[in-house]
Amino acid sequence: MFQLFLIAFRNLGTHRRRTLLLGGAIAGVTALLVILMGLSTGMKETMLRSATTLATGHVNVGGFFKVTAGQAAPVVTAYPKILELVRKEVPELDYAVQRGRGWAKIVSESASMQVGVGGIDVKDEPGFRQVLQIHEGNMDGLNEQGTVLLFEKQAKRLQVKVGDTVTVSAPTMRGTNNTVDVRVAAIATDVGMMSDFNVFVPSNTLRSLYQLRDDTTGALYLYLKDVNQVPVVQARLRTVLADAGHQLMDNDPRAFWMKFEVVNREAWTGQKLDITNWEDELSFITWTLTALNGLTGILIFVLLVIIGVGIMNTLWIAIRERTREIGTLRAIGMQRTRVVAMFLFEAMTLGALGTLAGALIGLAVCLGVDAAHVGVPAAVAMFIMSDRLHLVVNAGSVVGAMVFITTCTTLISLIPSFLAARLKPVTAMHHIG
């Protein structure tokens, strides 16, 4: 075994130009693969971090309250008791926030727009400050009642700045229109599509708009220490809340605002809770993640095909050049299996060294791009929900990529290796190279 490795190293060293050419190709493919994985993972993490902070928790305890059978509002009544129960029954919980939900018209002196309104207690929102970058004003201004946080695009459309007053208008649960005047406390940098239809006001301001009690909110957003525990926690909450006497809606994996038509057709009144997860609430943008994964897979496949063809052609040329050497080895007693193993070890060694170099290059590029805080065009920012490119390199994925490409390189060399092993010693020794 060790002898075969020595022969492989000797052969690679003897044919330096060919080794550098093929090793460079393998390194290039590995580097591109690492960069693609870093880009894909970074975009997904950016999208999910932004979306799960602005629009949903990992698991949500939301629901609808119906004053009459045909009129539903996205609220949860007596939420402090539910939150207490959740904290008791979910040890996987990192933190939880209550978030008001609404849909309203915002009117300035020169324009108006329809938006989703989130009611928040900004002091209890640790993730909120990490995701949003304030362009003008101060986020702490949301601690004061009668304030609002807008995004740059919204402020430009309404032609307002920090300190200006806008009017928020919406129908209450009982069907009467109500308005509140709010002062623009902060203008945040746009966060892609999530900033097109969301504004945020203090929870008390949203309750005043909809004339709700202090123990009423839109949903409880639960953020877990491990996102992989979402299915377990969601299933447990359904059981726990049902046992506590709460009425639950049937599981419907859609965003809450997509359920109004169904809920309004159902003949019940009062409160029903709806237990959802982040994938349900973001179902309308999951196509972006699916498209991103598909594109990454296609690019990886193309790269592997290119490098596979290159390796096979190079090995065929190498075998032709070394025909007499193979004949000599066979003549002195080397078995066919040893000949195959020799070429396999050569390909595996070349693959291992090439992927190691490529992984280091790819890692350096990813770290450099991430540290440079590279900006992205507005069209890209809309989908990834960030104005900066963020690359995330997972050590396990890099090692997996190295093993995968090295394995592919080794397997691809099987065909030319078998061809070399089938050469007859006499014919090979008389071959004119």
Contacts in CASP RR format, 6 or more apart in sequence:
PFRMAT RR
TARGET T0000
AUTHOR 0000-0000-0000
METHOD contacts of the structure
MODEL  1
MFQLFLIAFRNLGTHRRRTLLLGGAIAGVTALLVILMGLSTGMKETMLRS
ATTLATGHVNVGGFFKVTAGQAAPVVTAYPKILELVRKEVPELDYAVQRG
RGWAKIVSESASMQVGVGGIDVKDEPGFRQVLQIHEGNMDGLNEQGTVLL
FEKQAKRLQVKVGDTVTVSAPTMRGTNNTVDVRVAAIATDVGMMSDFNVF
VPSNTLRSLYQLRDDTTGALYLYLKDVNQVPVVQARLRTVLADAGHQLMD
NDPRAFWMKFEVVNREAWTGQKLDITNWEDELSFITWTLTALNGLTGILI
FVLLVIIGVGIMNTLWIAIRERTREIGTLRAIGMQRTRVVAMFLFEAMTL
GALGTLAGALIGLAVCLGVDAAHVGVPAAVAMFIMSDRLHLVVNAGSVVG
AMVFITTCTTLISLIPSFLAARLKPVTAMHHIG
4 338 0 8 1.000
4 341 0 8 1.000
4 342 0 8 1.000
4 345 0 8 1.000
5 345 0 8 1.000
5 349 0 8 1.000
7 342 0 8 1.000
7 345 0 8 1.000
7 346 0 8 1.000
8 342 0 8 1.000
8 345 0 8 1.000
8 346 0 8 1.000
8 348 0 8 1.000
8 349 0 8 1.000
9 349 0 8 1.000
11 322 0 8 1.000
11 346 0 8 1.000
12 19 0 8 1.000
12 346 0 8 1.000
12 349 0 8 1.000
12 350 0 8 1.000
13 19 0 8 1.000
15 318 0 8 1.000
18 314 0 8 1.000
18 317 0 8 1.000
18 318 0 8 1.000
19 350 0 8 1.000
21 314 0 8 1.000
22 310 0 8 1.000
22 311 0 8 1.000
22 314 0 8 1.000
22 350 0 8 1.000
23 350 0 8 1.000
23 351 0 8 1.000
23 353 0 8 1.000
23 354 0 8 1.000
23 357 0 8 1.000
24 354 0 8 1.000
24 357 0 8 1.000
25 307 0 8 1.000
25 310 0 8 1.000
26 307 0 8 1.000
26 311 0 8 1.000
26 350 0 8 1.000
26 351 0 8 1.000
26 354 0 8 1.000
26 355 0 8 1.000
26 358 0 8 1.000
26 405 0 8 1.000
26 409 0 8 1.000
27 354 0 8 1.000
27 355 0 8 1.000
27 357 0 8 1.000
27 358 0 8 1.000
27 361 0 8 1.000
28 358 0 8 1.000
28 361 0 8 1.000
29 303 0 8 1.000
29 304 0 8 1.000
29 306 0 8 1.000
29 307 0 8 1.000
29 405 0 8 1.000
30 354 0 8 1.000
30 355 0 8 1.000
30 357 0 8 1.000
30 358 0 8 1.000
30 359 0 8 1.000
30 361 0 8 1.000
30 362 0 8 1.000
30 401 0 8 1.000
30 402 0 8 1.000
30 405 0 8 1.000
31 358 0 8 1.000
31 359 0 8 1.000
31 361 0 8 1.000
31 362 0 8 1.000
31 365 0 8 1.000
32 303 0 8 1.000
32 362 0 8 1.000
33 300 0 8 1.000
33 303 0 8 1.000
33 401 0 8 1.000
33 405 0 8 1.000
34 358 0 8 1.000
34 359 0 8 1.000
34 361 0 8 1.000
34 362 0 8 1.000
34 363 0 8 1.000
34 365 0 8 1.000
34 366 0 8 1.000
34 393 0 8 1.000
34 398 0 8 1.000
34 401 0 8 1.000
35 362 0 8 1.000
35 365 0 8 1.000
35 366 0 8 1.000
35 391 0 8 1.000
36 296 0 8 1.000
36 299 0 8 1.000
36 300 0 8 1.000
37 296 0 8 1.000
37 393 0 8 1.000
37 394 0 8 1.000
37 397 0 8 1.000
37 398 0 8 1.000
37 401 0 8 1.000
38 366 0 8 1.000
38 391 0 8 1.000
38 392 0 8 1.000
38 393 0 8 1.000
38 394 0 8 1.000
38 397 0 8 1.000
39 366 0 8 1.000
39 389 0 8 1.000
39 391 0 8 1.000
40 292 0 8 1.000
40 293 0 8 1.000
40 296 0 8 1.000
41 391 0 8 1.000
41 392 0 8 1.000
41 393 0 8 1.000
41 394 0 8 1.000
41 397 0 8 1.000
42 390 0 8 1.000
42 391 0 8 1.000
42 392 0 8 1.000
43 292 0 8 1.000
43 384 0 8 1.000
43 390 0 8 1.000
44 289 0 8 1.000
44 292 0 8 1.000
45 390 0 8 1.000
45 392 0 8 1.000
46 384 0 8 1.000
46 385 0 8 1.000
46 386 0 8 1.000
46 390 0 8 1.000
47 285 0 8 1.000
47 288 0 8 1.000
47 289 0 8 1.000
47 383 0 8 1.000
47 384 0 8 1.000
47 385 0 8 1.000
47 386 0 8 1.000
48 278 0 8 1.000
49 130 0 8 1.000
49 131 0 8 1.000
50 131 0 8 1.000
50 191 0 8 1.000
50 192 0 8 1.000
50 194 0 8 1.000
50 385 0 8 1.000
50 386 0 8 1.000
51 194 0 8 1.000
51 278 0 8 1.000
51 282 0 8 1.000
51 285 0 8 1.000
51 385 0 8 1.000
52 58 0 8 1.000
52 223 0 8 1.000
52 278 0 8 1.000
52 282 0 8 1.000
53 127 0 8 1.000
53 128 0 8 1.000
53 130 0 8 1.000
53 131 0 8 1.000
54 131 0 8 1.000
54 191 0 8 1.000
54 194 0 8 1.000
54 195 0 8 1.000
54 198 0 8 1.000
55 194 0 8 1.000
55 198 0 8 1.000
55 281 0 8 1.000
55 282 0 8 1.000
56 221 0 8 1.000
56 276 0 8 1.000
56 278 0 8 1.000
56 281 0 8 1.000
56 282 0 8 1.000
57 221 0 8 1.000
57 222 0 8 1.000
57 223 0 8 1.000
57 278 0 8 1.000
57 281 0 8 1.000
58 222 0 8 1.000
58 223 0 8 1.000
58 224 0 8 1.000
58 227 0 8 1.000
58 230 0 8 1.000
58 233 0 8 1.000
58 277 0 8 1.000
58 278 0 8 1.000
59 222 0 8 1.000
59 224 0 8 1.000
59 230 0 8 1.000
59 233 0 8 1.000
59 234 0 8 1.000
59 237 0 8 1.000
59 275 0 8 1.000
59 276 0 8 1.000
59 277 0 8 1.000
59 278 0 8 1.000
60 219 0 8 1.000
60 220 0 8 1.000
60 221 0 8 1.000
60 222 0 8 1.000
60 274 0 8 1.000
60 275 0 8 1.000
60 276 0 8 1.000
60 277 0 8 1.000
60 278 0 8 1.000
60 280 0 8 1.000
60 281 0 8 1.000
61 76 0 8 1.000
61 82 0 8 1.000
61 86 0 8 1.000
61 219 0 8 1.000
61 220 0 8 1.000
61 222 0 8 1.000
61 237 0 8 1.000
61 241 0 8 1.000
61 273 0 8 1.000
61 274 0 8 1.000
61 275 0 8 1.000
62 74 0 8 1.000
62 76 0 8 1.000
62 218 0 8 1.000
62 219 0 8 1.000
62 220 0 8 1.000
62 256 0 8 1.000
62 273 0 8 1.000
62 274 0 8 1.000
62 275 0 8 1.000
62 276 0 8 1.000
63 74 0 8 1.000
63 75 0 8 1.000
63 76 0 8 1.000
63 218 0 8 1.000
63 219 0 8 1.000
63 249 0 8 1.000
63 256 0 8 1.000
63 271 0 8 1.000
63 272 0 8 1.000
63 273 0 8 1.000
63 274 0 8 1.000
64 72 0 8 1.000
64 73 0 8 1.000
64 74 0 8 1.000
64 75 0 8 1.000
64 249 0 8 1.000
64 259 0 8 1.000
64 263 0 8 1.000
64 271 0 8 1.000
64 272 0 8 1.000
64 274 0 8 1.000
65 72 0 8 1.000
65 73 0 8 1.000
65 75 0 8 1.000
65 76 0 8 1.000
65 77 0 8 1.000
65 173 0 8 1.000
65 270 0 8 1.000
65 271 0 8 1.000
66 72 0 8 1.000
66 73 0 8 1.000
66 263 0 8 1.000
66 268 0 8 1.000
66 269 0 8 1.000
66 270 0 8 1.000
67 73 0 8 1.000
67 173 0 8 1.000
67 174 0 8 1.000
67 269 0 8 1.000
67 270 0 8 1.000
68 269 0 8 1.000
69 266 0 8 1.000
69 267 0 8 1.000
69 268 0 8 1.000
69 269 0 8 1.000
70 264 0 8 1.000
70 265 0 8 1.000
71 173 0 8 1.000
71 175 0 8 1.000
71 264 0 8 1.000
72 260 0 8 1.000
72 263 0 8 1.000
72 264 0 8 1.000
73 173 0 8 1.000
73 210 0 8 1.000
74 101 0 8 1.000
74 102 0 8 1.000
74 218 0 8 1.000
74 219 0 8 1.000
74 256 0 8 1.000
74 257 0 8 1.000
75 100 0 8 1.000
75 101 0 8 1.000
75 173 0 8 1.000
75 210 0 8 1.000
75 212 0 8 1.000
75 216 0 8 1.000
75 217 0 8 1.000
75 218 0 8 1.000
76 82 0 8 1.000
76 216 0 8 1.000
76 217 0 8 1.000
76 218 0 8 1.000
76 219 0 8 1.000
76 220 0 8 1.000
76 271 0 8 1.000
76 273 0 8 1.000
77 213 0 8 1.000
77 215 0 8 1.000
77 216 0 8 1.000
77 271 0 8 1.000
78 215 0 8 1.000
78 216 0 8 1.000
79 98 0 8 1.000
79 215 0 8 1.000
79 216 0 8 1.000
79 217 0 8 1.000
79 218 0 8 1.000
79 220 0 8 1.000
80 215 0 8 1.000
82 220 0 8 1.000
82 241 0 8 1.000
82 246 0 8 1.000
82 273 0 8 1.000
83 96 0 8 1.000
83 98 0 8 1.000
83 220 0 8 1.000
85 240 0 8 1.000
85 241 0 8 1.000
85 244 0 8 1.000
86 93 0 8 1.000
86 96 0 8 1.000
86 220 0 8 1.000
86 222 0 8 1.000
86 237 0 8 1.000
87 93 0 8 1.000
87 96 0 8 1.000
89 236 0 8 1.000
89 237 0 8 1.000
89 240 0 8 1.000
90 222 0 8 1.000
90 224 0 8 1.000
90 233 0 8 1.000
90 236 0 8 1.000
90 237 0 8 1.000
92 224 0 8 1.000
92 225 0 8 1.000
92 226 0 8 1.000
92 229 0 8 1.000
92 232 0 8 1.000
92 233 0 8 1.000
93 222 0 8 1.000
93 223 0 8 1.000
93 224 0 8 1.000
93 225 0 8 1.000
94 223 0 8 1.000
94 224 0 8 1.000
94 225 0 8 1.000
95 126 0 8 1.000
95 223 0 8 1.000
96 220 0 8 1.000
96 221 0 8 1.000
96 222 0 8 1.000
96 223 0 8 1.000
97 120 0 8 1.000
97 121 0 8 1.000
97 124 0 8 1.000
97 125 0 8 1.000
97 220 0 8 1.000
97 221 0 8 1.000
97 223 0 8 1.000
98 121 0 8 1.000
98 203 0 8 1.000
98 217 0 8 1.000
98 218 0 8 1.000
98 219 0 8 1.000
98 220 0 8 1.000
98 221 0 8 1.000
99 118 0 8 1.000
99 119 0 8 1.000
99 120 0 8 1.000
99 217 0 8 1.000
99 218 0 8 1.000
99 219 0 8 1.000
99 220 0 8 1.000
99 221 0 8 1.000
100 117 0 8 1.000
100 118 0 8 1.000
100 119 0 8 1.000
100 120 0 8 1.000
100 203 0 8 1.000
100 206 0 8 1.000
100 217 0 8 1.000
100 218 0 8 1.000
100 219 0 8 1.000
101 116 0 8 1.000
101 117 0 8 1.000
101 118 0 8 1.000
101 119 0 8 1.000
101 218 0 8 1.000
101 219 0 8 1.000
101 256 0 8 1.000
102 116 0 8 1.000
102 117 0 8 1.000
102 118 0 8 1.000
102 170 0 8 1.000
102 206 0 8 1.000
102 210 0 8 1.000
102 218 0 8 1.000
103 114 0 8 1.000
103 115 0 8 1.000
103 116 0 8 1.000
103 117 0 8 1.000
103 170 0 8 1.000
103 257 0 8 1.000
104 114 0 8 1.000
104 115 0 8 1.000
104 116 0 8 1.000
104 117 0 8 1.000
104 168 0 8 1.000
104 169 0 8 1.000
104 170 0 8 1.000
104 209 0 8 1.000
105 112 0 8 1.000
105 113 0 8 1.000
105 114 0 8 1.000
105 115 0 8 1.000
105 168 0 8 1.000
105 169 0 8 1.000
105 170 0 8 1.000
106 112 0 8 1.000
106 113 0 8 1.000
106 114 0 8 1.000
106 115 0 8 1.000
106 148 0 8 1.000
106 154 0 8 1.000
106 158 0 8 1.000
106 166 0 8 1.000
106 167 0 8 1.000
106 168 0 8 1.000
106 169 0 8 1.000
106 199 0 8 1.000
107 166 0 8 1.000
107 167 0 8 1.000
107 168 0 8 1.000
107 169 0 8 1.000
108 158 0 8 1.000
108 159 0 8 1.000
108 160 0 8 1.000
108 164 0 8 1.000
108 166 0 8 1.000
108 167 0 8 1.000
109 159 0 8 1.000
110 158 0 8 1.000
110 159 0 8 1.000
111 157 0 8 1.000
111 158 0 8 1.000
111 159 0 8 1.000
112 158 0 8 1.000
113 154 0 8 1.000
113 157 0 8 1.000
113 158 0 8 1.000
115 154 0 8 1.000
115 197 0 8 1.000
115 198 0 8 1.000
115 199 0 8 1.000
116 197 0 8 1.000
116 198 0 8 1.000
116 199 0 8 1.000
117 168 0 8 1.000
117 170 0 8 1.000
117 198 0 8 1.000
117 199 0 8 1.000
117 200 0 8 1.000
117 201 0 8 1.000
117 206 0 8 1.000
117 209 0 8 1.000
118 198 0 8 1.000
118 199 0 8 1.000
118 200 0 8 1.000
118 201 0 8 1.000
118 206 0 8 1.000
119 200 0 8 1.000
119 201 0 8 1.000
119 202 0 8 1.000
119 203 0 8 1.000
119 205 0 8 1.000
119 206 0 8 1.000
120 128 0 8 1.000
120 142 0 8 1.000
120 200 0 8 1.000
120 201 0 8 1.000
120 202 0 8 1.000
120 203 0 8 1.000
121 202 0 8 1.000
121 203 0 8 1.000
122 128 0 8 1.000
122 139 0 8 1.000
122 140 0 8 1.000
122 141 0 8 1.000
122 142 0 8 1.000
122 143 0 8 1.000
122 202 0 8 1.000
123 143 0 8 1.000
128 139 0 8 1.000
129 139 0 8 1.000
131 191 0 8 1.000
132 139 0 8 1.000
132 149 0 8 1.000
132 188 0 8 1.000
132 189 0 8 1.000
132 191 0 8 1.000
133 188 0 8 1.000
133 189 0 8 1.000
134 186 0 8 1.000
134 187 0 8 1.000
134 188 0 8 1.000
134 189 0 8 1.000
135 152 0 8 1.000
135 187 0 8 1.000
135 188 0 8 1.000
135 189 0 8 1.000
136 155 0 8 1.000
136 161 0 8 1.000
136 162 0 8 1.000
136 186 0 8 1.000
136 187 0 8 1.000
137 162 0 8 1.000
137 185 0 8 1.000
137 186 0 8 1.000
137 187 0 8 1.000
138 185 0 8 1.000
138 186 0 8 1.000
139 149 0 8 1.000
139 185 0 8 1.000
139 186 0 8 1.000
139 188 0 8 1.000
141 147 0 8 1.000
141 185 0 8 1.000
141 186 0 8 1.000
142 149 0 8 1.000
142 185 0 8 1.000
142 186 0 8 1.000
142 200 0 8 1.000
142 201 0 8 1.000
142 202 0 8 1.000
143 202 0 8 1.000
144 185 0 8 1.000
144 202 0 8 1.000
145 202 0 8 1.000
145 204 0 8 1.000
145 205 0 8 1.000
145 208 0 8 1.000
146 180 0 8 1.000
146 181 0 8 1.000
146 182 0 8 1.000
146 183 0 8 1.000
146 201 0 8 1.000
146 202 0 8 1.000
146 205 0 8 1.000
147 182 0 8 1.000
147 183 0 8 1.000
147 184 0 8 1.000
147 185 0 8 1.000
147 201 0 8 1.000
147 202 0 8 1.000
147 205 0 8 1.000
148 166 0 8 1.000
148 168 0 8 1.000
148 182 0 8 1.000
148 183 0 8 1.000
148 184 0 8 1.000
148 185 0 8 1.000
148 199 0 8 1.000
148 200 0 8 1.000
148 201 0 8 1.000
148 205 0 8 1.000
149 185 0 8 1.000
149 186 0 8 1.000
149 187 0 8 1.000
149 188 0 8 1.000
149 199 0 8 1.000
149 200 0 8 1.000
149 201 0 8 1.000
150 158 0 8 1.000
150 160 0 8 1.000
150 184 0 8 1.000
150 186 0 8 1.000
150 187 0 8 1.000
150 188 0 8 1.000
150 199 0 8 1.000
151 187 0 8 1.000
151 188 0 8 1.000
151 189 0 8 1.000
151 190 0 8 1.000
151 191 0 8 1.000
151 195 0 8 1.000
151 196 0 8 1.000
151 198 0 8 1.000
151 199 0 8 1.000
152 187 0 8 1.000
152 188 0 8 1.000
152 189 0 8 1.000
152 190 0 8 1.000
152 195 0 8 1.000
153 190 0 8 1.000
153 195 0 8 1.000
153 196 0 8 1.000
154 195 0 8 1.000
154 199 0 8 1.000
155 161 0 8 1.000
155 184 0 8 1.000
155 187 0 8 1.000
158 166 0 8 1.000
160 166 0 8 1.000
160 184 0 8 1.000
161 184 0 8 1.000
161 187 0 8 1.000
162 184 0 8 1.000
162 185 0 8 1.000
162 186 0 8 1.000
162 187 0 8 1.000
163 183 0 8 1.000
163 184 0 8 1.000
163 185 0 8 1.000
164 183 0 8 1.000
164 184 0 8 1.000
165 181 0 8 1.000
165 182 0 8 1.000
165 183 0 8 1.000
165 184 0 8 1.000
166 181 0 8 1.000
166 182 0 8 1.000
166 184 0 8 1.000
167 179 0 8 1.000
167 180 0 8 1.000
167 181 0 8 1.000
167 182 0 8 1.000
168 179 0 8 1.000
168 180 0 8 1.000
168 181 0 8 1.000
168 182 0 8 1.000
168 201 0 8 1.000
168 209 0 8 1.000
169 177 0 8 1.000
169 178 0 8 1.000
169 179 0 8 1.000
170 177 0 8 1.000
170 178 0 8 1.000
170 209 0 8 1.000
170 210 0 8 1.000
171 177 0 8 1.000
171 178 0 8 1.000
172 178 0 8 1.000
172 209 0 8 1.000
172 210 0 8 1.000
172 211 0 8 1.000
173 210 0 8 1.000
173 211 0 8 1.000
173 212 0 8 1.000
174 211 0 8 1.000
178 209 0 8 1.000
178 210 0 8 1.000
178 211 0 8 1.000
179 209 0 8 1.000
180 205 0 8 1.000
180 208 0 8 1.000
180 209 0 8 1.000
182 201 0 8 1.000
182 205 0 8 1.000
188 195 0 8 1.000
189 387 0 8 1.000
190 381 0 8 1.000
190 387 0 8 1.000
191 385 0 8 1.000
191 386 0 8 1.000
192 381 0 8 1.000
192 382 0 8 1.000
192 383 0 8 1.000
192 384 0 8 1.000
192 385 0 8 1.000
192 386 0 8 1.000
193 285 0 8 1.000
193 382 0 8 1.000
193 383 0 8 1.000
193 385 0 8 1.000
194 385 0 8 1.000
201 209 0 8 1.000
203 217 0 8 1.000
204 214 0 8 1.000
206 212 0 8 1.000
207 213 0 8 1.000
207 214 0 8 1.000
207 216 0 8 1.000
219 256 0 8 1.000
222 233 0 8 1.000
224 230 0 8 1.000
224 233 0 8 1.000
227 278 0 8 1.000
230 277 0 8 1.000
230 278 0 8 1.000
230 279 0 8 1.000
231 277 0 8 1.000
234 275 0 8 1.000
234 276 0 8 1.000
234 277 0 8 1.000
237 275 0 8 1.000
238 248 0 8 1.000
238 251 0 8 1.000
238 275 0 8 1.000
241 248 0 8 1.000
241 273 0 8 1.000
241 275 0 8 1.000
242 248 0 8 1.000
246 271 0 8 1.000
246 273 0 8 1.000
247 271 0 8 1.000
247 272 0 8 1.000
247 273 0 8 1.000
248 272 0 8 1.000
248 273 0 8 1.000
248 274 0 8 1.000
248 275 0 8 1.000
249 259 0 8 1.000
249 263 0 8 1.000
249 272 0 8 1.000
249 273 0 8 1.000
249 274 0 8 1.000
251 275 0 8 1.000
252 259 0 8 1.000
252 262 0 8 1.000
252 274 0 8 1.000
252 276 0 8 1.000
252 280 0 8 1.000
253 276 0 8 1.000
253 279 0 8 1.000
253 280 0 8 1.000
253 283 0 8 1.000
254 280 0 8 1.000
254 283 0 8 1.000
255 280 0 8 1.000
255 281 0 8 1.000
255 282 0 8 1.000
255 283 0 8 1.000
255 284 0 8 1.000
256 274 0 8 1.000
256 276 0 8 1.000
256 281 0 8 1.000
258 283 0 8 1.000
258 284 0 8 1.000
259 274 0 8 1.000
279 286 0 8 1.000
288 383 0 8 1.000
304 405 0 8 1.000
304 408 0 8 1.000
307 405 0 8 1.000
307 408 0 8 1.000
307 409 0 8 1.000
308 408 0 8 1.000
308 409 0 8 1.000
308 412 0 8 1.000
311 347 0 8 1.000
311 409 0 8 1.000
311 412 0 8 1.000
311 413 0 8 1.000
312 412 0 8 1.000
312 413 0 8 1.000
312 415 0 8 1.000
312 416 0 8 1.000
315 343 0 8 1.000
315 347 0 8 1.000
315 412 0 8 1.000
315 413 0 8 1.000
315 416 0 8 1.000
315 417 0 8 1.000
316 416 0 8 1.000
316 419 0 8 1.000
318 416 0 8 1.000
319 326 0 8 1.000
319 343 0 8 1.000
319 416 0 8 1.000
319 419 0 8 1.000
319 420 0 8 1.000
320 433 0 8 1.000
321 433 0 8 1.000
322 420 0 8 1.000
323 423 0 8 1.000
323 428 0 8 1.000
323 431 0 8 1.000
323 433 0 8 1.000
324 428 0 8 1.000
324 429 0 8 1.000
324 431 0 8 1.000
324 433 0 8 1.000
326 339 0 8 1.000
326 420 0 8 1.000
326 423 0 8 1.000
326 428 0 8 1.000
327 423 0 8 1.000
327 425 0 8 1.000
327 428 0 8 1.000
327 429 0 8 1.000
328 425 0 8 1.000
328 428 0 8 1.000
328 429 0 8 1.000
329 339 0 8 1.000
329 342 0 8 1.000
330 336 0 8 1.000
330 339 0 8 1.000
330 423 0 8 1.000
330 424 0 8 1.000
330 425 0 8 1.000
330 428 0 8 1.000
331 425 0 8 1.000
331 426 0 8 1.000
331 429 0 8 1.000
336 421 0 8 1.000
336 422 0 8 1.000
337 421 0 8 1.000
339 417 0 8 1.000
339 420 0 8 1.000
339 421 0 8 1.000
340 414 0 8 1.000
340 417 0 8 1.000
340 418 0 8 1.000
340 420 0 8 1.000
340 421 0 8 1.000
342 417 0 8 1.000
343 413 0 8 1.000
343 416 0 8 1.000
343 417 0 8 1.000
343 420 0 8 1.000
344 410 0 8 1.000
344 413 0 8 1.000
344 414 0 8 1.000
344 417 0 8 1.000
346 413 0 8 1.000
347 409 0 8 1.000
347 410 0 8 1.000
347 412 0 8 1.000
347 413 0 8 1.000
347 417 0 8 1.000
348 406 0 8 1.000
348 409 0 8 1.000
348 410 0 8 1.000
350 409 0 8 1.000
351 405 0 8 1.000
351 406 0 8 1.000
351 409 0 8 1.000
351 410 0 8 1.000
352 402 0 8 1.000
352 406 0 8 1.000
355 401 0 8 1.000
355 402 0 8 1.000
355 405 0 8 1.000
355 406 0 8 1.000
356 402 0 8 1.000
359 398 0 8 1.000
359 401 0 8 1.000
359 402 0 8 1.000
363 393 0 8 1.000
363 398 0 8 1.000
366 391 0 8 1.000
366 392 0 8 1.000
366 393 0 8 1.000
367 391 0 8 1.000
367 393 0 8 1.000
369 389 0 8 1.000
369 391 0 8 1.000
370 389 0 8 1.000
370 390 0 8 1.000
370 391 0 8 1.000
370 392 0 8 1.000
373 388 0 8 1.000
374 388 0 8 1.000
374 389 0 8 1.000
375 387 0 8 1.000
375 388 0 8 1.000
375 389 0 8 1.000
376 384 0 8 1.000
376 386 0 8 1.000
376 387 0 8 1.000
376 388 0 8 1.000
376 389 0 8 1.000
381 387 0 8 1.000
END
